[in-house]
Amino acid sequence: MRKIQMVDLKSQYDKIRKEINSALQNVIESSAFINGPEVKNFQNDLEKYLGVKNVIPCANGTDALQVSMMALGLKPGDEVIAPSFTFVATAEVIALLGLKPVLVDVDPDTFNIDPTAIKKAITPKTRAIVPVHLFGQTADMDAIMEIANKNKLFVIEDNCQAIGADFTMKDGSTKKSGTLGNVGCTSFFPSKNLGCYGDGGAIFTNDDALAQKLRMLVNHGMQTRYYHDMIGVNSRLDSIQAAILKIKLQKLDEYAAARNAAAAYYDNAFKGNPKLKTPVRFKKSTHVFHQYTLVTNGFDRSKLIEHLNEKGIPAMIYYPVPMHMQKAYLDPRYKQGDFPATEALAKSVISLPMHTELDEEQLKYITESVLEFVK
């Protein structure tokens, strides 16, 4: 049996080795390492895949979030609502810009931001909402957009974990995650569903005027070379990463299908076990399973991780400390117990290996090893 990894990028690369190596060689031969044609080609392909008018490539997912907030004109002191159960980047960029993170609880089943909690958190200073499409499925964007439109708020989708997921609108039509709000952001970190071989990110929007600002902001605030119309940043997707992403984008739906097959195997193995709650699928969204996350009940989670590690099986906790309990984000407005769903999940979730190369032998070994401990 092959070594089990949380993400097996080497085996994935082996299957596309010739295409990747050829693409890399072409970039090296051209020596157009920054803003080469591969960047524009990938941008065009991603626009078509997402059904969005504008994709603005950038250096990473964190930059995508920060630049989006800059482009929307958010000012120091403005409040931005975000979930407490998320990776730090979501709250980090809000704080870095001098904005005020307003943290709220999540739905205990889907792990995504709770629209009811959003409503309660709105004040006259609220300017934006950042729903995080956690672990591979979208938040309730119908409800969130209704709240945002009623209160004249911007919606910035943190789509770093759910690229490729489809959301079904009230009218029955579907849209890709990240294209439902004012702007969407994603990361191409290697372990992501659409990952490059370094750092990378992108911003999506159907607003042409906003797209023009975003393109200027990621390029030092300039539209014409050496003429700087606004204060910007240096945030670029390099040509090598774009060439890799162009190839992998063609396989993104195939990768999602492989992840769903692995998730179905896990589901079936753990079905009916009172100590393990399998991931709940949100009925309005497809799931692309960036992570396969169980909620444990009635046993010491750390002991299960030890048991799995002894058997050569990695397992991770995403995320062990909620944002409102992180030292850097402590706020007198929040105290332990204010976010019951988030705090319960932080103490009980465990993520099993999830990637495109899991085979039945590995899945059988993983599930049997879990059930050996969780009797």
N, C-alpha and C positions, 0 to 999 in steps of 0.2 A: 504493500500500500504506500502511495506517495505521502510525504510528510504533510500533515494537516496545518494549514495556516489560516489566519483570519481573512486575509486577502492574498490570493496566489497570483501575483502579477507576472511571475516568471512563466508559469504554464500558459497564461493568456497570451503573453508575448510570443511564445514558441509557435503558436498557431498562426500568427500573423507576421512572423519574423521577416519573410521575404519582402512583403509590402512595406513594413516599417523601415527596414534597412535601405530599401531603394529610395524611399521618401527622404530619409535622413541624408543619404548620399547626394541626392539632388540639391538639397539646401546647402550642403557643404560646398558642392561644385559651383553653385551660383554665388555663394558668399553673401547672399542677401539675408543676413541673420536677423535684422530688425526691420519690421514693416515690409517684409518680402511678399511676393505674390501669394504664398501659402496662407498668410494671415487673411487676406481678402477672400480667397477661395473658401477657406473654412468658415469665415463669417457668412458668406452667401449660402453655404450648405446648411448652416445652423438656422439661419432665418427661414429657409424653406422647411426644414424639419419641424421647427416650432410653430410655423405659421404666424410669424411676427415680422413687422416691417423693419425693425432695426435691431441688430446685435452689435454691441460695442465690446470688442475683446479688451481684456485688461490683465494685470499681473497675477491676481489671485482673487479668491472669493471675498476676503476681508476688504480689499480695495473696492470691489464691486459694490459692497454695501456702503462704504464710506463715500465714494464718489456719487452714488445715487442720492444720498442725503444732501451732499453739497449742491448737486444740480437742482434739487427741489427747493433750494433756498431756505433750508431750515437754519434757524439762528440760535445762538447760545441762550439757554433758558427754555427753549421750546421742549415740550414733553413728547416722548415717543414711546408708544406702548409695545411691549415685547414679552414673550413668555419667559418664565423663570427656568423652565426645563429646556435647556438648549446649550449648544456650545458657546463659549465665551465671546466669540467674534460678534455675535448679534448685539450684545450689550456694549461691548468694547468700543465699537465705532461710534455709538451714540454718545458715550462718555468722552471719547477723544475729541469730538467736535464741540464739546461744551453744552451738548443737549442733555436733557434729563431723562434717563431710563425709567420708565414706569413699568414695573414687572407685574405680570398677572399669572394666574393659574392655568393649567391645561386640562383637557378632557382625559380622564383616567383610562379610557379605552383606546383612543387613537393617539394619545400622547401630544396632540396638537393644541394650539392655543384655543381657549374656551371663549366663544363669542359673548357669552353672558358676562364673563369676567371683563372683557373689553369694554362693554357698555358701562359697567360700574366704575371703570377707571378713567373715563373721559372727564376732563376739566376744561375750562376756558383756555388753558395753555396747551392743550393737546393739538399736535399738528400731524402726526402720522402713526400708522400701525405697521408693525413688522411681523407678519405671520411666518413662522418657520415650518416648512413642510418636512417634518421630522421623520427620519428612518425610511422614507420612500413613498409616502402618500401625502396628498394635499390636505391642508386645513379646510374648514368649511368656508370656502371663498364666497359663496352666495351670501351667507349671513354677514361675513366680514365686509364685503363691498356695500351691502345695504347700510350697515352701520357707518361706514366711511362716507358714503354719499350723503347720508342724512346729516352728518356732522361736518361735512366739507374737510375730510381728512385725506392725506395721501396714504397709499398702500404700497409698501416696498416688500415684495415677496423674497424671502430667503429660501431660495430653491437649490441650495447647495447639495441636498441629499435626495432630491426627487426629480431630477431632470428626466424627461421622458414619460412621466406620469400624466394621465388624462383626467381632467375634471369634467363631470357632466353638469351642465348648467340647468337652471329651472326649465328652460324651453326645450331641453333634450339634446341640445348641441354640445359638443365637447371642445375643450381648449386644453392646450398643454400647460402644465404647471409652470409658473413663472411668467405667464402672458396675460394673467387676469387682472392684476393691479395696475398702478401707474407705471411701475417698473419692477423688473425681476432680476435677481442676482444668482449667479452660480459659481461654483469652484470646480476647477479641473485638477485638484490635488490627486496624486496617483491612485489613491484608494477609492476615489469616487466612482460612481457608475460609468461616467464618461471622464476618465482620468488621463492626464498626460504623463510625461516622464520627468516632471519637475513641478514648477508652480504655474498656475494659470487660472484665469477666470473670465467671466463675461457678464454683461448687463444687457437686458432686453427691454424694449419699449415700442409701443405703437405710436407714440407721440413724436413726430418729426422734430419739433422745436426742442423738446427735451433731449432727443438723441444728439442734436447738434451741440448742445451744451455738454453732454456727457463726453462726446468725442474730443472737445476742446479741453475739458478738465483732465482727462487721462493723459493729455499731451501738453502738459505745462501751461494749460490755459490759452493755447494758441490755435488759431485756424490757419493763418498765414505764417509761414516760418519766420521766427524771430519777432513777431508782433503778438504780444501777450495781452489779451482782452480781459482776462480774469485770472485770479490766483488758482493755479491747478496743481497737479501732482504728476509724477512720472510713473505711469502704470501701463506697461505694455505686455502683450502676449508675444513671445518671440517666434520666429519663423519655424524653428525646429519643433516646438510644442504644437504649433498650428498644423504642421504637416502630419504629426502623429494623431492629433484629434480628428483631422479630416478622415483618416482611415477608420478610426474607432467609432466615429459617429455613424458610419454606414452599418455598423454591427450593434448599435445601441439597443434596438428592439430585440435582437437575438440574445443579447446579454441579459435583458430584462426577463425574457422567457426562461433562460437558464436559472436565474435567481428565483423566479416564481416556482419552478419545478423543485428546487431545493427547499423552498419554504413549504411547499405542499407535502414533501416528505417529512419534514419536521412536524408539521401540523398533525399528520396522520399518526406519527409515532407517539405524540404527547396528548393526543385527543382523549378527553375524559379524565385526565390525571388532575385531581383536586389541588395538587401542590404546584402546578404549572399552568399559567394562563397564556395561551398562544396569542399572537398578534391579531387584533381585531381589524378587519378591513372596513374602512369608511365607505359606505355605500355609494357616495358621489364620486369616488376617486379610484383609479386603478392604483396598484402598489408595485413599485419597482425594487423594493427590498434592498435599500442601501445597507440596512442592518436587519437581522432577524432577532427580535428582542422579546424574551419571555419575562413575565412577571411571576416571581416566586412567592410561595406562601407556605409558612409553617416550618421552615428550616433555615439553617445558617448558610446564606449565599456564599460567603467566603470559603466555607468548607467544600462546597460544590466546585468552586473554581480550583481549589487545591487538588481535589480528586481528579478533575479533568486535566490539569497540568501534569499530574503524575502519569497520566496516560498519553501525554503528548498532544493534548487538545487545548488550544488557546481559547480563552473566553474573556470578554471585556465588559466593563460597566460604563455605559453611556447614559447618564452622567451622574457621578457619585455625590456631587455637591451642587445644589440648586444655585442659580445666580444670586438670589436674595440672601444666601448664606455664605457667599464668597467674601473673603476679607476685603478685596478691592471694591466690592459693590454693596457693602453694608450700608444700610440706610435706616434712620430712626422711624421711617414710615412702616417698615416691615419687621416682623418678629417671627420667631419659629412658631409654626402652627397656622400662619396666615394663608399658606398655600398647601392645603391638605393633599391634593392629588399629586402635585409636584414632589412634595416631601416623601410621600409614600412610595412613589416610583423610584426616587433616588436611592431608597433603602432596599428596593426589591427587584429591580430590573437586572437582567443579565443577557448579553448578546453572544450568540454562537457564531462560529465561522459562517460567512456568507460571501460568496463570490461566484464568478461564472464557471469555474473549473471544478466545482465539487462533483465527485462521482458517487455512485450508489454505495460502493464499498466504504468510502469515507463517511457518508451520511449514516450508514448502518452502524458503524463503529461509534460515531459521535452520539447518536440517539441511544444506543444500548448503554453507553458509558454514563449518560445522564440518568437514564432510568435505573441503572444499577445503584446509583446514589439516592435518587428520589423514589423510594419504594412506596 
